[in-house]
Amino acid sequence: MIRFFGKPLATIIILFVAFSAHAQTPGEREPLRLSPSDAVDMAIRNNLNLEAARLNLDIQRRGSAFAWNQFVPTVGVNGTLSRSNWATVVQGMDIPGIVTIPSVTLPQWNLLGGLSAELVFSFAQIERMRTLREEYSAGLIGFDNARLRMEQAVRQMYNNILLLQANAALLEESYRNTQRQAEMAEASFNAGLAPRLTWLQAQVAVENMRPALNDLESGLETLMGNFALVLGLPHDMPLELDPVSFEVSVIPHDVAELISRAASDNPDIHALQAGIMVLQSQRRALRLQHYTPFVRFGWTLSSMFDPTLDPFENSWFNRDHWGSEGQAGGAFSITLGWNLNGILPFTREGQQLRDMSTALQIQNIMLTQTIRETELEIFTMINSLERIRANMEVQQATVYLAEESFRLTEEAFRAGLQDFQAVQNASLALDQARLRVLTEQFNYLNDLINLEYSLGIPFGTLSSDGTLSDNGSM
């Protein structure tokens, strides 16, 4: 019996251990460690929206590369098999002593084949080739813009997760402080140094913090899931984010210089300018189509199957059955034409040109408006960065004072010189000061990212990866 169950039992145990090692729950999986650059690369590589933009760019690239194919002649073949409703009888003749030709009934089925080629040339076609190249250039700019937008969103989302994690860490520290204060209140109550109300207030404060901590953890989990989906990962993939550096520095250019640079390098402005160039080329092509003639070259060849033969009984591939005298035809033609509707403003073609000119005016207005908005955006961001930089020293001093106030208040509470409400107020003031510093730090980082995008400079030129400083580090 032992020998019968020995090996199978050992095999089952080995398989169970191996299966248990691989069948881990999502929470037990090894977290994927990411830096901001790693997250950006993963999002650009896996994001479905960017993949759709790549495919659309491939369409435009092929259109530009093969723009010349509009000068390839249109070639076609056709064949017609028809049946007459009544049979055709060819009357014979009888000349006595000379010749006798009997009457012949022709087959009702007839076969006709043809080959045609046509080429149309106009000056508008040359301009359409330029239009396709402009569309491809605009597509490249649009794709680069979409990729920059994706990088901007990923970096800011990355920072928001770090901010929420820092906030959760502060809240957990505050929760531990509240638990310690509750233990101190209980010890004071048991020693007869504090009333029971103080102990109860401390216990209520601890319980009141649990829902806030749970809500923050749930919100962080949801944000991490959304971030994983943006990166093309499963929503339950555990992620570990590297910290980012924070340095408050003076922007090494004045506002006027930055505004001037943004007006020439901003990706949104580049996209609008590329769209305007496409519209201008389309309008030129439409104008050439309306105001210039075209030339059409045509060539046809047709041949009829011998009408005295039945196409169902005789071979189609015998050359003697095709192209006999009177059964073959075809021609070469050159046609010069001009569509006059385009020169009349009230026609549909005339309105198309006017609509194109109006669309071009609208795009120019949008470009002007975008430049003005970019100037205001640069001005606002520079002021915001300067405000944060100017207030940071004051906020750090506020955190130091709040820490000292909390420490002294807690010592006074331990000695029975302060009530629990004073300790709670001091703790709340400290939490608010720390959270304000953290929020301003990450607002500064996100403003730098927005400024880098508006200036058209690589991300990280003004902000860099690393670790946060000791003040407000995570």
C-alpha positions as CSV (number, residue, x, y, z in Angstrom):
1,M,0.0,0.0,0.0
2,I,2.8,2.4,0.9
3,R,4.6,1.7,-2.4
4,F,1.3,2.3,-4.3
5,F,0.6,5.7,-2.8
6,G,4.2,6.9,-2.3
7,K,5.1,8.3,-5.7
8,P,1.7,9.7,-6.6
9,L,1.4,11.4,-3.3
10,A,4.8,13.0,-3.6
11,T,3.9,14.1,-7.2
12,I,0.7,15.7,-6.0
13,I,2.5,17.6,-3.2
14,I,5.1,18.9,-5.7
15,L,2.4,20.0,-8.1
16,F,0.4,21.6,-5.3
17,V,3.4,23.6,-4.1
18,A,4.3,24.7,-7.7
19,F,0.7,25.7,-8.4
20,S,0.5,27.6,-5.2
21,A,3.7,29.5,-6.0
22,H,2.3,30.7,-9.4
23,A,-1.4,31.0,-8.5
24,Q,-0.9,34.2,-6.3
25,T,-3.6,36.7,-5.9
26,P,-3.1,40.1,-7.5
27,G,-2.2,41.6,-4.2
28,E,0.6,39.1,-3.8
29,R,2.3,39.9,-7.1
30,E,5.6,41.6,-7.1
31,P,5.0,45.3,-7.7
32,L,6.3,46.9,-10.8
33,R,8.7,49.7,-10.0
34,L,8.5,52.7,-12.3
35,S,10.2,56.1,-12.7
36,P,8.5,58.9,-14.5
37,S,10.5,58.2,-17.6
38,D,9.6,54.5,-17.4
39,A,5.9,55.4,-17.1
40,V,6.0,57.7,-20.1
41,D,7.8,55.2,-22.3
42,M,5.2,52.5,-21.3
43,A,2.2,54.8,-22.0
44,I,3.6,55.8,-25.4
45,R,4.2,52.2,-26.3
46,N,1.0,50.7,-25.1
47,N,-1.7,53.4,-25.1
48,L,-4.5,52.5,-27.6
49,N,-5.2,56.2,-28.5
50,L,-1.6,56.7,-29.6
51,E,-1.7,53.4,-31.5
52,A,-4.8,54.6,-33.4
53,A,-2.9,57.9,-34.1
54,R,0.1,55.8,-35.5
55,L,-2.2,53.9,-37.8
56,N,-3.8,57.2,-39.1
57,L,-0.3,58.6,-39.6
58,D,0.6,55.5,-41.7
59,I,-2.4,56.3,-43.9
60,Q,-1.2,59.8,-44.4
61,R,2.4,58.6,-45.0
62,R,1.3,56.3,-47.8
63,G,-0.9,59.0,-49.3
64,S,2.1,61.3,-49.5
65,A,4.5,58.6,-50.7
66,F,2.2,57.6,-53.6
67,A,0.8,61.0,-54.4
68,W,2.0,60.5,-58.0
69,N,-0.4,57.6,-58.6
70,Q,-3.1,60.0,-59.7
71,F,-1.2,60.2,-63.0
72,V,-1.4,56.4,-63.5
73,P,-4.0,55.7,-66.3
74,T,-7.3,54.2,-65.3
75,V,-7.3,50.8,-67.1
76,G,-10.3,48.5,-67.3
77,V,-11.5,45.5,-69.2
78,N,-15.1,44.5,-69.8
79,G,-17.0,41.7,-71.4
80,T,-20.7,41.6,-72.4
81,L,-22.6,38.4,-73.1
82,S,-26.0,39.1,-74.7
83,R,-28.8,37.1,-76.2
84,S,-31.1,38.4,-79.0
85,N,-34.8,38.0,-78.4
86,W,-35.3,36.7,-81.9
87,A,-33.0,34.7,-84.1
88,T,-31.4,36.4,-87.0
89,V,-31.7,34.7,-90.4
90,V,-29.3,35.6,-93.2
91,Q,-31.1,34.9,-96.4
92,G,-29.2,32.9,-99.0
93,M,-29.3,33.3,-102.7
94,D,-29.6,30.9,-105.6
95,I,-28.2,31.8,-109.0
96,P,-28.9,28.9,-111.3
97,G,-25.8,27.4,-112.7
98,I,-23.5,29.8,-110.8
99,V,-23.9,29.6,-107.0
100,T,-26.3,28.4,-104.4
101,I,-26.0,30.0,-100.9
102,P,-28.3,28.5,-98.3
103,S,-30.0,30.6,-95.6
104,V,-28.2,30.7,-92.3
105,T,-29.7,31.3,-88.8
106,L,-27.2,33.1,-86.6
107,P,-26.8,32.2,-82.9
108,Q,-28.9,34.2,-80.5
109,W,-26.0,34.5,-78.1
110,N,-23.3,37.2,-78.8
111,L,-20.0,38.0,-77.0
112,L,-18.3,41.4,-76.9
113,G,-15.0,42.3,-75.2
114,G,-13.3,45.6,-74.6
115,L,-10.2,47.2,-73.1
116,S,-10.0,50.9,-72.2
117,A,-7.5,53.3,-70.7
118,E,-8.0,56.9,-69.6
119,L,-5.7,59.6,-68.1
120,V,-6.9,63.0,-67.0
121,F,-4.4,65.8,-66.4
122,S,-5.0,69.1,-64.8
123,F,-2.9,71.6,-62.8
124,A,-5.1,70.9,-59.8
125,Q,-3.6,67.4,-59.6
126,I,-0.1,68.8,-59.1
127,E,-1.4,70.9,-56.2
128,R,-3.1,67.9,-54.7
129,M,0.2,66.2,-54.5
130,R,1.5,69.1,-52.4
131,T,-1.7,68.9,-50.3
132,L,-1.0,65.2,-49.5
133,R,2.5,66.1,-48.4
134,E,1.2,69.0,-46.3
135,E,-1.3,66.6,-44.7
136,Y,1.4,64.2,-43.9
137,S,3.5,66.9,-42.3
138,A,0.5,68.1,-40.3
139,G,-0.1,64.4,-39.3
140,L,3.5,64.2,-38.0
141,I,3.0,67.4,-36.0
142,G,-0.3,66.1,-34.7
143,F,1.1,62.8,-33.6
144,D,4.1,64.4,-31.9
145,N,1.6,66.7,-30.2
146,A,-0.5,63.8,-29.0
147,R,2.6,62.1,-27.7
148,L,3.6,65.2,-25.8
149,R,0.1,65.5,-24.4
150,M,0.3,61.9,-23.3
151,E,3.6,62.5,-21.6
152,Q,2.3,65.6,-19.9
153,A,-0.7,63.8,-18.6
154,V,1.3,60.8,-17.4
155,R,3.8,62.9,-15.6
156,Q,1.1,65.0,-13.9
157,M,-0.8,61.9,-13.0
158,Y,2.4,60.4,-11.6
159,N,2.9,63.4,-9.4
160,N,-0.7,63.4,-8.3
161,I,-0.3,59.8,-7.1
162,L,2.8,60.7,-5.2
163,L,0.9,63.7,-3.6
164,L,-1.9,61.4,-2.6
165,Q,0.5,58.9,-1.2
166,A,2.2,61.6,0.8
167,N,-1.2,62.8,2.0
168,A,-2.0,59.3,3.1
169,A,1.3,59.0,4.9
170,L,0.6,62.3,6.8
171,L,-2.9,61.1,7.7
172,E,-1.5,57.7,8.9
173,E,1.0,59.6,11.1
174,S,-1.8,61.8,12.4
175,Y,-3.8,58.7,13.1
176,R,-0.9,57.1,15.1
177,N,-0.5,60.4,17.0
178,T,-4.2,60.4,17.8
179,Q,-4.0,56.8,19.0
180,R,-1.0,57.7,21.2
181,Q,-3.0,60.7,22.6
182,A,-5.9,58.3,23.4
183,E,-3.5,56.0,25.2
184,M,-2.2,59.0,27.2
185,A,-5.7,60.2,28.0
186,E,-6.6,56.7,29.2
187,A,-3.5,56.6,31.4
188,S,-4.3,60.0,32.8
189,F,-7.9,58.9,33.5
190,N,-6.8,55.7,35.2
191,A,-4.4,57.8,37.3
192,G,-7.1,60.2,38.2
193,L,-5.4,63.1,36.5
194,A,-8.1,63.6,33.8
195,P,-11.8,63.3,33.6
196,R,-13.5,60.4,31.8
197,L,-14.8,62.9,29.2
198,T,-11.2,63.6,28.0
199,W,-10.7,59.9,27.5
200,L,-13.9,59.5,25.6
201,Q,-13.1,62.5,23.4
202,A,-9.7,60.9,22.6
203,Q,-11.4,57.6,21.6
204,V,-14.0,59.5,19.5
205,A,-11.1,61.3,17.7
206,V,-9.5,58.0,16.9
207,E,-12.7,56.5,15.5
208,N,-13.5,59.6,13.5
209,M,-10.2,59.3,11.6
210,R,-10.8,55.8,10.4
211,P,-13.3,56.6,7.7
212,A,-11.1,59.5,6.3
213,L,-8.1,57.1,6.2
214,N,-10.2,54.4,4.5
215,D,-11.6,56.9,1.9
216,L,-8.1,58.2,1.1
217,E,-6.8,54.6,0.6
218,S,-9.7,53.8,-1.6
219,G,-9.2,56.9,-3.7
220,L,-5.5,56.1,-4.0
221,E,-6.3,52.6,-5.1
222,T,-8.7,53.9,-7.8
223,L,-6.2,56.4,-9.1
224,M,-3.5,53.7,-9.2
225,G,-5.9,51.5,-11.2
226,N,-6.6,54.3,-13.7
227,F,-2.9,55.0,-14.0
228,A,-2.2,51.3,-14.8
229,L,-4.9,51.4,-17.6
230,V,-3.3,54.5,-19.0
231,L,0.0,52.6,-19.1
232,G,-1.6,49.7,-20.9
233,L,-1.4,47.4,-17.8
234,P,-4.1,45.5,-15.9
235,H,-6.0,47.7,-13.5
236,D,-5.0,45.5,-10.6
237,M,-1.3,45.6,-11.4
238,P,0.6,46.7,-8.2
239,L,2.9,49.6,-8.9
240,E,5.7,51.2,-7.0
241,L,6.6,54.7,-8.0
242,D,10.0,56.2,-7.6
243,P,10.0,59.6,-5.8
244,V,10.6,62.8,-7.8
245,S,12.9,65.6,-6.9
246,F,11.7,69.0,-5.8
247,E,13.8,72.1,-6.2
248,V,12.5,75.7,-6.1
249,S,14.6,77.6,-8.6
250,V,14.4,80.9,-10.4
251,I,13.3,80.6,-14.1
252,P,16.4,81.9,-16.0
253,H,14.5,84.0,-18.5
254,D,12.2,87.0,-18.3
255,V,8.5,86.7,-19.1
256,A,8.8,88.5,-22.5
257,E,11.4,86.1,-23.7
258,L,9.4,83.0,-22.6
259,I,6.3,84.4,-24.3
260,S,8.2,85.0,-27.5
261,R,9.6,81.4,-27.4
262,A,6.2,79.9,-26.7
263,A,4.7,81.8,-29.7
264,S,7.1,80.1,-32.0
265,D,7.6,76.7,-30.4
266,N,4.3,75.8,-28.7
267,P,3.0,72.4,-30.0
268,D,-0.6,73.6,-30.2
269,I,0.5,76.6,-32.3
270,H,2.5,74.4,-34.6
271,A,-0.5,72.1,-35.1
272,L,-2.7,75.1,-36.1
273,Q,-0.1,76.5,-38.4
274,A,0.2,73.1,-40.1
275,G,-3.6,72.9,-40.5
276,I,-3.6,76.3,-42.1
277,M,-1.0,75.3,-44.6
278,V,-3.1,72.2,-45.5
279,L,-6.2,74.4,-46.0
280,Q,-4.2,76.9,-48.1
281,S,-3.0,74.0,-50.4
282,Q,-6.6,72.6,-50.6
283,R,-7.9,76.1,-51.6
284,R,-5.2,76.4,-54.3
285,A,-6.1,73.0,-55.7
286,L,-9.8,73.9,-55.7
287,R,-9.1,77.2,-57.4
288,L,-7.0,75.5,-60.1
289,Q,-9.8,72.9,-60.6
290,H,-12.4,75.7,-61.2
291,Y,-10.3,78.2,-63.2
292,T,-8.2,76.0,-65.4
293,P,-9.1,73.4,-68.1
294,F,-8.3,69.7,-68.1
295,V,-7.0,67.3,-70.7
296,R,-8.3,63.7,-70.9
297,F,-6.5,61.1,-72.9
298,G,-8.5,58.0,-73.8
299,W,-7.9,54.8,-75.7
300,T,-10.3,52.0,-76.3
301,L,-10.2,48.6,-78.0
302,S,-13.2,46.4,-78.6
303,S,-13.7,43.1,-80.4
304,M,-16.8,41.0,-81.1
305,F,-16.9,37.3,-81.1
306,D,-17.7,35.9,-84.6
307,P,-21.5,36.3,-84.8
308,T,-21.8,33.2,-86.9
309,L,-20.4,31.1,-84.0
310,D,-22.1,30.1,-80.8
311,P,-20.0,31.3,-77.8
312,F,-21.2,28.3,-75.8
313,E,-20.1,25.8,-78.5
314,N,-16.9,27.4,-79.8
315,S,-13.7,28.3,-77.9
316,W,-13.3,31.9,-76.7
317,F,-9.5,31.5,-76.8
318,N,-9.1,31.0,-80.5
319,R,-7.9,34.2,-82.1
320,D,-9.6,33.3,-85.4
321,H,-12.9,33.7,-83.6
322,W,-12.2,37.4,-82.7
323,G,-11.2,40.5,-84.4
324,S,-12.2,39.7,-88.0
325,E,-12.9,42.6,-90.4
326,G,-15.9,44.5,-89.1
327,Q,-15.8,42.9,-85.7
328,A,-12.9,44.9,-84.1
329,G,-13.0,48.6,-83.1
330,G,-11.4,51.2,-80.9
331,A,-10.0,54.7,-80.9
332,F,-7.5,57.1,-79.3
333,S,-8.9,60.4,-78.2
334,I,-7.7,63.7,-76.6
335,T,-10.4,65.8,-74.9
336,L,-9.9,69.4,-73.7
337,G,-12.5,70.5,-71.3
338,W,-13.4,73.1,-68.7
339,N,-16.1,72.9,-66.0
340,L,-17.7,76.4,-66.2
341,N,-19.7,76.0,-63.0
342,G,-16.6,76.8,-60.9
343,I,-16.4,80.4,-62.2
344,L,-20.0,81.2,-61.2
345,P,-20.2,82.2,-57.5
346,F,-23.8,81.0,-57.0
347,T,-23.2,77.4,-58.1
348,R,-22.3,74.6,-55.7
349,E,-18.7,74.6,-57.0
350,G,-18.4,78.3,-56.6
351,Q,-19.7,78.1,-53.0
352,Q,-17.1,75.5,-52.2
353,L,-14.3,77.9,-52.9
354,R,-16.0,80.6,-50.8
355,D,-16.5,78.1,-47.9
356,M,-12.8,77.1,-48.1
357,S,-11.7,80.8,-47.9
358,T,-14.0,81.3,-44.9
359,A,-12.6,78.1,-43.2
360,L,-9.1,79.5,-43.7
361,Q,-10.1,82.8,-42.1
362,I,-11.5,80.9,-39.1
363,Q,-8.3,78.9,-38.7
364,N,-6.3,82.2,-38.7
365,I,-8.6,83.6,-36.0
366,M,-8.1,80.4,-33.9
367,L,-4.3,80.8,-34.4
368,T,-4.4,84.4,-33.2
369,Q,-6.6,83.4,-30.3
370,T,-4.3,80.5,-29.3
371,I,-1.2,82.7,-29.4
372,R,-2.9,85.2,-27.1
373,E,-4.1,82.5,-24.8
374,T,-0.6,81.0,-24.7
375,E,0.9,84.4,-23.8
376,L,-1.6,84.7,-20.9
377,E,-0.9,81.1,-19.9
378,I,2.9,81.7,-19.8
379,F,2.3,84.9,-17.8
380,T,0.0,83.1,-15.3
381,M,2.3,80.1,-14.8
382,I,5.4,82.3,-14.3
383,N,3.5,84.3,-11.6
384,S,2.3,81.1,-10.0
385,L,5.8,79.7,-9.9
386,E,7.2,82.9,-8.5
387,R,4.4,82.9,-5.9
388,I,5.2,79.4,-4.8
389,R,8.9,80.1,-4.6
390,A,8.3,83.2,-2.6
391,N,5.9,81.5,-0.2
392,M,7.8,78.3,0.3
393,E,10.2,79.6,3.0
394,V,7.3,81.1,4.9
395,Q,5.4,77.8,4.7
396,Q,8.4,75.8,5.8
397,A,8.7,78.1,8.8
398,T,5.0,77.6,9.5
399,V,5.6,73.8,9.5
400,Y,8.4,74.2,12.0
401,L,6.3,76.4,14.3
402,A,3.4,74.0,14.1
403,E,5.7,71.1,15.0
404,E,7.0,73.0,18.0
405,S,3.5,74.0,19.0
406,F,2.2,70.5,18.8
407,R,5.2,69.1,20.8
408,L,4.8,71.6,23.6
409,T,1.0,71.2,23.7
410,E,1.3,67.4,23.9
411,E,3.8,67.8,26.7
412,A,1.5,70.2,28.5
413,F,-1.4,67.7,28.1
414,R,0.7,64.9,29.5
415,A,1.5,67.1,32.5
416,G,-2.2,68.0,32.9
417,L,-1.8,71.7,31.9
418,Q,-3.7,71.5,28.7
419,D,-7.0,69.8,27.7
420,F,-7.4,67.4,24.9
421,Q,-9.1,69.9,22.7
422,A,-5.9,72.0,22.6
423,V,-3.9,68.9,21.5
424,Q,-6.4,68.3,18.7
425,N,-6.2,71.8,17.5
426,A,-2.4,71.8,17.5
427,S,-2.4,68.4,15.6
428,L,-4.8,69.8,13.1
429,A,-2.7,72.9,12.5
430,L,0.4,70.8,12.0
431,D,-1.4,68.5,9.5
432,Q,-2.7,71.5,7.5
433,A,0.7,73.1,7.4
434,R,2.4,69.9,6.2
435,L,-0.3,69.3,3.6
436,R,-0.1,72.8,2.3
437,V,3.6,72.5,1.8
438,L,3.2,69.2,0.0
439,T,0.4,70.5,-2.2
440,E,2.4,73.6,-3.2
441,Q,5.4,71.5,-4.0
442,F,3.5,69.3,-6.4
443,N,1.7,72.3,-7.8
444,Y,5.1,73.7,-8.6
445,L,6.1,70.5,-10.3
446,N,2.9,70.3,-12.4
447,D,3.2,74.0,-13.3
448,L,6.8,73.3,-14.5
449,I,5.5,70.5,-16.7
450,N,2.8,72.8,-18.2
451,L,5.4,75.4,-18.8
452,E,7.7,73.0,-20.5
453,Y,4.9,71.9,-22.8
454,S,3.9,75.5,-23.6
455,L,7.5,76.4,-24.4
456,G,8.0,73.4,-26.6
457,I,11.0,72.2,-24.7
458,P,11.7,68.6,-23.6
459,F,10.1,67.5,-20.3
460,G,12.7,67.5,-17.6
461,T,14.4,70.7,-18.8
462,L,12.9,72.6,-15.9
463,S,11.9,69.6,-13.7
464,S,14.0,66.4,-13.2
465,D,13.7,63.0,-11.6
466,G,15.3,62.1,-8.3
467,T,14.2,62.2,-4.6
468,L,12.3,64.9,-2.7
469,S,14.2,67.0,-0.3
470,D,14.0,66.4,3.4
471,N,11.3,69.1,3.8
472,G,8.2,67.3,2.8
473,S,9.9,64.2,1.6
474,M,8.1,60.9,1.2
